Amino acid sequence: MKYWRQPLDKHRFQVPHGIIHVIEERCKGCGFCVEFCPKEVFVMSKRTNSKGYHPPEITDSSLCADCGLCALLCPDFAIYVESSDMPAKDNGQAE
């Protein structure tokens, strides 16, 4: 949903952007990253890794706000996020 009102100092702030890396062979398909991502960047993929689990798939990495929640919640340390200088894409949702 896009709001018609915007903060007066919106131009002074930039939402950080992260580059997501998923190590698919470490993943056991728990789905924590898919469930708890605030920007809904992940979905469970149809393909399987060598262990037979469905790793997460990144839908749109430009939406990542570099919060690091996915890396923090991953029990297998299969996800890490790099900070990027490029600002995140505005998808019309309020922060």
C-alpha positions, 0 to 999 in steps of 0.5 A, spaced: 500 500 500 502 506 498 501 512 502 499 519 500 503 522 506 511 522 506 515 525 512 518 532 511 525 529 511 525 523 507 530 525 502 535 525 508 535 518 510 536 512 505 534 505 507 540 500 507 540 495 502 543 488 503 546 482 498 543 476 500 548 469 499 544 462 501 549 456 501 544 451 499 548 445 501 548 447 508 540 448 508 535 443 511 529 447 509 526 449 516 523 455 512 525 460 518 528 465 513 521 465 509 517 466 515 520 471 518 523 476 513 520 483 514 520 484 506 518 477 504 524 476 500 524 469 500 520 463 498 521 456 498 524 453 492 521 447 488 528 444 487 532 440 492 539 440 495 544 434 495 541 432 502 533 432 499 531 439 502 528 445 499 532 451 500 530 458 500 529 462 493 530 469 493 525 473 489 527 480 489 534 481 492 533 489 491 527 489 497 532 487 502 533 492 507 539 489 510 536 487 517 540 481 518 534 477 521 534 471 516 542 470 518 540 471 525 535 465 525 538 460 520 540 454 525 545 452 519 548 458 518 546 457 511 545 465 509 549 471 510 548 478 508 553 483 505 551 491 506 551 494 500 551 502 498 545 502 493 539 504 497 533 499 497 528 499 492 521 502 495 516 498 494 510 502 497 510 499 503 511 503 510 517 501 514 
